[in-house]
């Protein structure tokens, strides 16, 4: 018997703040519909949409959120919890886990 988890879904209405730069992060989001603005130091650094993931870096390295996220339109997302992420990561090849940690560290260093 498979142990499938039911995926949590969440809707953020246009204009809603999803999270703030500096917040602790315990979940990532996969956009199913809508657009999200990613903001760092008060400036828009990206606009992302369907099929894109955000908030994942805080799950990788347990550091505070490096940017804020705001719904530009009504946004529906699949929520990826820290536990689900860690379960999946634990099953990944150690080489891939190491690369992921290096990528996240490098991105954080570049965006300071």
C-alpha positions in Angstrom: 0.0 0.0 0.0 1.4 3.4 -1.0 1.6 6.2 1.6 0.4 9.1 -0.5 -0.2 12.4 1.2 -3.0 14.6 0.3 -1.6 17.8 -1.1 -2.7 21.0 0.6 -4.0 23.7 -1.8 -4.3 27.4 -0.9 -5.8 30.4 -2.6 -4.3 33.9 -2.2 -6.5 36.8 -3.4 -5.1 39.6 -5.6 -3.0 41.9 -3.4 -2.5 39.5 -0.6 1.0 39.2 0.9 2.0 35.5 0.9 5.1 36.0 3.0 7.6 38.7 3.9 11.3 39.0 3.4 13.0 37.9 6.6 10.1 35.6 7.7 11.0 32.0 8.7 9.9 29.6 6.0 8.1 26.3 6.6 6.5 25.8 3.2 7.1 26.3 -0.5 4.4 26.9 -3.1 3.8 25.6 -6.6 1.6 27.9 -8.6 -1.4 26.3 -10.3 -3.0 29.5 -11.5 -2.3 33.2 -11.2 0.7 35.5 -10.9 3.0 36.2 -7.9 5.3 39.1 -7.6 8.7 38.5 -5.8 10.0 41.6 -4.0 13.4 42.2 -2.5 14.3 45.4 -0.6 11.1 46.9 -1.9 11.9 46.2 -5.6 10.2 43.7 -7.8 12.8 41.1 -8.9 10.5 38.7 -10.6 6.9 37.9 -11.7 6.1 34.2 -11.8 3.1 32.2 -12.8 1.6 28.8 -13.5 4.0 25.9 -12.9 6.6 27.9 -11.0 7.8 27.2 -7.5 8.6 29.9 -4.9 9.6 29.9 -1.2 11.7 26.8 -1.6 15.0 28.2 -0.5 14.0 28.5 3.1 13.2 24.8 3.1 16.6 23.9 1.8 18.8 25.8 4.2 16.5 26.9 7.1 17.4 30.5 6.6 14.8 33.4 6.7 12.9 34.2 3.5 15.2 36.1 1.1 12.3 38.0 -0.5 8.7 38.8 -0.1 5.9 37.3 -2.3 2.6 39.0 -3.1 -0.3 37.8 -5.2 -0.8 40.0 -8.3 -4.0 38.2 -9.2 -6.0 35.5 -7.5 -3.4 32.7 -7.1 -4.0 29.0 -6.4 -1.1 27.0 -5.2 -0.1 23.6 -4.0 1.6 23.9 -0.6 4.8 21.9 0.0 5.4 21.5 3.7 8.9 21.3 5.2 8.1 17.7 6.2 7.1 16.7 2.7 10.1 18.5 1.3 12.5 16.8 3.7 11.0 13.4 3.1 11.5 13.8 -0.7 15.0 15.2 -0.2 16.1 12.4 2.1 15.3 9.9 -0.7 17.3 11.9 -3.3 20.9 11.0 -4.4 23.4 12.5 -1.9 25.2 14.2 -4.8 22.0 16.0 -5.8 21.4 17.0 -2.2 24.9 18.5 -2.0 24.4 20.4 -5.3 21.1 21.8 -4.1 22.7 23.1 -0.9 25.6 24.7 -2.9 23.1 26.3 -5.4 21.1 27.8 -2.6 24.1 29.1 -0.7 25.5 30.7 -3.9 22.1 32.3 -4.7 21.8 33.8 -1.2 25.4 35.1 -1.4 24.7 36.8 -4.8 21.5 38.5 -3.7 22.7 40.0 -0.5 
